[in-house]
Amino acid sequence: MVDSIAPRQGVPDDPRRRALLDSAMSVFARHGYRKTSMDEVARAAQISRQGLYLHFSAKEELFRAAVQHLLEGALRAATSVLNDASLALDARLVRALDEVFGRFAGKAHPDALDLAEASRELLGTMVEDHEGLFAEAIARTLRASRSMAAYKPVGLTARQLADTLIITASGLKHRVATREEFIKGITIAVRAMCLPLLEVP
């Protein structure tokens, strides 16, 4: 079973805070880091500028919190899918990869091209750490399959398969125009890479 992702210690699970962070992330995604202002976020969240500053003292702090919220939400949704024993393994893998990567397919805004740079400068290893947690969640799911031994003769581990699926999903996200295209593409990748693990009728 994949571990569930709990809220960070010391950070209350407040619906108003979640809504504020969702609004902030949508503004960052539309305008990029540099062009986003606290005023725009306050308007999107339908609170006053002063109200926003009561929660976050600076744009950098807001950006870090918004990205952390986004990553944790995606990871929580993905682990929930991976734990759903009612689904076939390939369906669980496709849906988990969609939760983390597919939801962003075709949504890159030209004004938001600086988000990757801002992430490198402001987030430290946050993105890589979450990607590592996701890779290990997938690897645990693969290890639980009785057919994982099929990869032993060629020396492939569950973590290597997980990392390869994540790299594939990350690249595919940038190459397709819609989430539907992402799902079609990642379904092919999952079935091709994990064929020995799948129950084929």
N, C-alpha and C positions, 0 to 999 in steps of 0.2 A: 504494500500500500504506500502511496506517495504522501509525504507529510503535507498537512495543510499549512497555509501561510497565515500567521497571526499578525495583528496590527503591531507596529513598533511600540516598544515599551515607552511609557510616558506620553504617547500621542493618543488622545481620546478618539474613539470612533464616532465622530460627530457628523451627522448628515449635512449640517450647514457647511462645515469645513470641506467635506467631500464635494458638495455642489460648487463651492468657491474654487477648489482646485481643478475640477472639471472645466469650469468656465475659463480659468487661467490657461489651462493647457490648450483649449480650443483657440484662444487668442494668440498664444505663442505659435501654434501650428499654422495659423493663418498669416501672421505678420512677421514671424521670425523673432529672435531674441532682441536684437537691437531696436527694431521698430515698435516693439510692444511697450506701452507705457502703463504705469499703475492706474492711470485714469481710465484707460480702455478696459483693463481687467475689472475695475470697479463697476463700470457700466455694464459689462457683460454679465457680471455676477449680481447685478442689481443691488449693490450696496454703495454706501458713500465712500469717497476716497479715504476719509478718516477711519471708517470702519475697516477698510482693507488694511490700513497701516496698523490697526490694533492687532491684526493677525500676523502680518509680515512687515518687518521694518524696512525691507529693501527688495528690489526686483530680483536680485540674485537669490535671496532666501526663498522668495515665492517660486522661482523657477525650479530650484532644487526640490522643494516640497511637491510641486506639481508633477515633476518627472517621477519622483519616488512614488507618489500616489498612483500614477499611470502604470508603472512597472509592477507594483505590488498587486494592483487590480488584475492585470493581465496574468500574472503568475498564479494568483488565487483561482481565477477562472480556469486556467490551463490544468492545474493540479486537480481541480474538481472533475474535469473531463477525464483525465488520466485514471482517476479512481473509479470511474463509472463502469463497473463490471458488466453492465447490461449491453455495452457497446463492444463490437469487434475491435481487435487491436488496431487495425488500420484506421478505423473510424475515430478511435480515441486519439491516435497520433495526428491525424489530419485536423481534427477539431482543436486540439491543443496548440498546434503550430499556427492555426488560423487565429486563435485568441491572442497569441503573442505577436504575430507578424502580419497575418492576412488583413486584420482590421485597418491597417495603414496603407494597403495596396491602392495605388492610384490617387492618393490624397496629398501627395507632395505639392505644396504651394510654392510658386516661384519666389515669393517674398520671404519664405521660411528656410532658405538654403543655408542660413548661418546657424541653424539649430545644432548641427553636428559639431561645429566649431565651439559654440557656447557650451555644449555638453562636455567636450574634451577639457575646456578651461575651468568649468565650474563644478563638475560632478565627480571628479576623481575617478574612482573605479566602480561607481554605482551601477552603471549600465552593464559592465563586464561581470560584476558580482551577481546581478540578477540573471544574466545569461547563463552563468555557471550553475546557479540554482535550478534553472529550467532544464539545462542539459542533464543534470543529475536526476531530476524528476523523470525525464524521458528514459534515462539509462535504467533506473529502478523498474520502470514499467517493462522495458525490454528484457531485463534479467528475470522478471517473473514469468516470462514465457518459457514453456518447457522445451521449445525448439531452438533456444539460443545456442545450444551446443553445435548446431549446424555451421556456425561461423568459426568454431575452434580450429579446424584444419587450416584455415587461412589466417589465423591469428587476429581476427577482428573482435574487439570487445564491445560491450553494450555502450560504453561511454563514447567510443569512437563512432559508432553508428549514430548516437544521439548528436554528437558534435557535427557530423556530416549532414544530418537532417536540418540542423539549425543553420548551418552555413548556406545550404540550399534554399531554405525558406527566406533567409535574410536577403539573398541575392534576387530571388524571385519577386519579392515584394517591390523591388525597384524596377523590374522589367515588365510588369503587367499593369494594365490600366484599371482593372476592377478587382474587387474581392472575389467575385465569381471565377475570374481567370486564375487568381491565386489558388483557390481551392482545387480547381481542375489540375493545375500544374503540380501542386504539392501532393495531390492524391497519386499522380503518376510516380512521383519521386518516392513516396512512402512505399508503394507497392513494389517498385523496382528494387529498392534497397532492403526491404524487409520481407521479401517473398518467402524465405524459409520459415518465417514466424507466423505467416498468415494461414488461416484455415480456408483453403480453396475448395469450393464444392465440386 
